[in-house]
């Protein structure tokens, strides 16, 4: 993006993030998922950090929560209720630790082995509870971090929040105590309430967090009581926290006083232990009765935590390590057409790669023209992409608010991109009018990966068909751009199969020039013709091929050994097609490299052989290999340029033609003797 476009993008992101924050925090009625919102806000944070000249104090990235509703009495937080910095991967956590070490002037790596307290990050509503002499006197929401909403009467309806504290164990209940926690609801309660909402003809709640927030922020406490709200407490702030040396001790004290603390929270002995804890719950979170969206990782030593202080709206000593999102925002780079096995044209969106559900997504099928129209998609749009059923990538929404005016509309082609035939419309489907188009297209890809061409083992017909159907490949070049992530999520594949396929593809990116030419599938160009072309017009790389071959005239091709008018016409036509040159450039960009054709040497140098009939001692392939090893050529047709015809049992018409042209006839034994 240009500098002015970056400023415009930042401004539009701020407005959109602010809008969705308001819908989430103020009205408890989100229009996009939490994970999609997170990626929007993350993009804004990255741009603001990279271009600080566009930063200002009113950016939503500098805010905590949102303004409290007017219908509630206001409560001032004596200590601000801050929000946490988000991290979306291992590297971001390690960067966080590096920043802490720099702030504390520690040697790099010191904090890697420190103790951290790991808490499940409940997807709920933050709450502050104030006790005097062990009795609950006030409860308030986060609000904007400084001023919250008084919800004391509603909080008293929640059984897991004690109204009078217990005195058990070694931790004495302070005279004045400020506790922070989270209000939430179970998944079952969401289902129950939404069933009631549907029966009443009312809008169902989007998720447990919004139902919890809507239930707590009621003027009538009886509504809160009916919703079975729950709560975990996780922190002690103010004067009372001076009594504790570690964050873990705070949790033990809270439990001893009668608060409900999450029993899954744990101490991590070093950051690698925290990573293991994160991985465990990344896979096990669905088993919980409530929603979580990550971990909170806290420096366990309170002295270090307090020394670190705060930066902006966040405490330095703790961070939210989010789980991989099931939805994310990204942009459409282009829309291409994939021709399936039956000739159906399917639009496929190329995306700026984004992680969704633990998988990097770079492509998403758009199914058909009706789907593009329904979503209103344009090339260049910012979109929300999800993995439907946690498997297939799917575009679910377009964020039109972020358009710049440079986006381009997409229309289905009127001619097939494979063979140029007219496209016919059948309902929602666009199909190539040539009945054999789809079949020919897939056969060409089968040929491309075959043993005599690129020899990509394990990439058989069924797998190629699957990749075509899923829109992972549009042409043969796309094979070299397949990713492990795209393959592993397909049904009946998995990580092992994906790894094997990707390794095999990467190992076969280097290929001899003659095999490469054969793999291209030019009409009438077999192995021998490809070898002859490579021998007479050697190149070092694909760029040279693109530069030189289109300049060769049809007559020049025809002067090569064993190349007649039909073959020369086919070669000339192939290298005259722009789409074929684009395909070659695409392969080069994906890492395909050529090995120069070696000059032939050996006793058969300059000699050409034809084989006819059934051989007894050697297979045809063995004979051909011996001829090539010794510098000779193989010809499929009998002509004056042929030196020998090897004759086996039951020879065909080639023998008769060889006799007419006085070509030397030898037996299999004669050939072996020559060797």
Secondary structure as UniProt FT lines:
FT   HELIX           3..21
FT   HELIX           22..26
FT   HELIX           34..50
FT   HELIX           52..54
FT   TURN            57..58
FT   HELIX           60..62
FT   TURN            70..71
FT   STRAND          74..76
FT   STRAND          86..87
FT   HELIX           90..104
FT   TURN            108..109
FT   HELIX           110..113
FT   STRAND          115..122
FT   STRAND          125..132
FT   TURN            133..134
FT   STRAND          135..141
FT   TURN            143..144
FT   STRAND          147..150
FT   HELIX           152..155
FT   TURN            156..157
FT   TURN            159..160
FT   STRAND          176..184
FT   HELIX           187..199
FT   TURN            200..201
FT   HELIX           208..216
FT   HELIX           221..226
FT   TURN            227..228
FT   STRAND          230..237
FT   HELIX           239..243
FT   HELIX           247..256
FT   TURN            257..258
FT   TURN            263..264
FT   STRAND          266..269
FT   HELIX           271..284
FT   HELIX           285..287
FT   STRAND          292..299
FT   HELIX           302..308
FT   STRAND          310..311
FT   TURN            312..313
FT   STRAND          314..315
FT   TURN            316..317
FT   STRAND          318..322
FT   STRAND          327..339
FT   TURN            341..342
FT   STRAND          344..356
FT   TURN            357..358
FT   STRAND          359..365
FT   HELIX           369..375
FT   STRAND          382..388
FT   TURN            389..391
FT   STRAND          392..398
FT   HELIX           400..402
FT   TURN            417..419
FT   STRAND          422..426
FT   TURN            427..428
FT   STRAND          429..432
FT   TURN            435..436
FT   HELIX           437..449
FT   TURN            451..454
FT   TURN            457..458
FT   HELIX           461..469
FT   TURN            470..471
FT   HELIX           476..481
FT   HELIX           484..488
FT   TURN            491..493
FT   HELIX           494..507
FT   STRAND          510..512
FT   HELIX           513..519
FT   TURN            520..521
FT   TURN            523..524
FT   HELIX           527..536
FT   HELIX           542..548
FT   HELIX           549..551
FT   HELIX           554..558
FT   TURN            561..562
FT   HELIX           565..576
FT   HELIX           578..589
FT   TURN            590..591
FT   STRAND          593..595
FT   TURN            603..606
FT   STRAND          608..612
FT   HELIX           620..629
FT   TURN            630..631
FT   STRAND          633..634
FT   TURN            640..641
FT   STRAND          644..647
FT   HELIX           653..660
FT   TURN            661..662
FT   STRAND          664..667
FT   HELIX           668..674
//
